[in-house]
C-alpha cells in the first residue's frame, strides 16, 4: 500500500511542483497550508503552522512520510525542532527534508551552518530520512534579479565563483520521486545540481543573448549587499543568512555538479539555456510587474 505523505511548503516554488507530480501519479498525499485553503479543490489540504505543536500533531495524524520544507524565518530552527518532535510522536516513518548544498553544522557560513544543524537534528530523530541538498536555483534570476535584469544589470558580490545552478522544476521532480519510493534513498544525502556550473557573468551573457541585449554584472561588496537586504526590511538574522551567499560562491562551496537529477528521475537535468527560453518573457520590462514566475 502506498504511504500517505504530508507536503509542507506546498504552495511555494518547490512544494507546488512536488504536489503537481504526486497529483499526476496518483500518490496519496495531503498538502499542508497555512491560513486559507488552496484554490484547487482537487488537492486535499490540512492546516499547518510550524509554531503550533498541537496543529502540527493534527496535520501529521496518519502520515507515513513527511516532506519537510521549512520557511526561512528567524524562527526556522525552533520550527524544525517542533516539526521533528511531532514527527516522532506521530509515528512518521520517513522524512524527506529540503536542505541546501554544502550544509554543515560546522560551516563558517551562517546559512550552511543553520541548514547543517537542522540536518543533524533530522538524523538524530532515529527516523529514516533522505536529505535533498539543492544548489542555487535558476529561478533566482527571476525571483531575485528579475527587475534588475529587465533594466539591463545584475548586482553581485560572487566574483568569479561558479554555481551548479539547478532548475526548481528538476528539484521538485527529484523530491516527488523520492517521496513515492523513499526506501530507495533511505538515510542518504543527495546534492542536487544542474548539468554544469558557471558564473553569474556567464548566466548574464546567456540571458542577454536570448533577450537580444547586454546584461551587465556590476560588482558590489558584502556590506553593500547586506545594506540592500536591510533596506528591504529584513531582520538581522535574515541579512546574515542571505548576505553569506556570495561569500559561499566565492569560496567555491556551490561549485561542481552531480548526476542526482538523472539518477533519481531518469531524466536529464534542465539546462540553463532551456530555462532561459522557457521564462524569457519574465524579463520583459513591459510586463514584469504583472507576472508571477515560479
Secondary structure, DSSP 4 states (H G I P E B T S, - for coil): -PPPEEETTTTSHHHHHHHHHHHHHT--EEEEESSSPPS-TTS-EEE--TT-HHHHHHHTTT-SEEEE----STTHHHHHHHHHHHHHHHT--EEEEE--TT--TT-SSHHHHHHHHHHHHHHHT-SEEEEEEE--BTTHHHHTTHHHHHTTEEEE--TT--B--B-HHHHHHHHHHHHHTGGGGTTEEEEE--S--B-HHHHHHHHHHHHTS--EEEE--HHHHHHHHHHTT--HHHHHHHHTHHHHHHTTTT----SHHHHHHSSPPPPHHHHHHHHGGGG-TTTGGG----
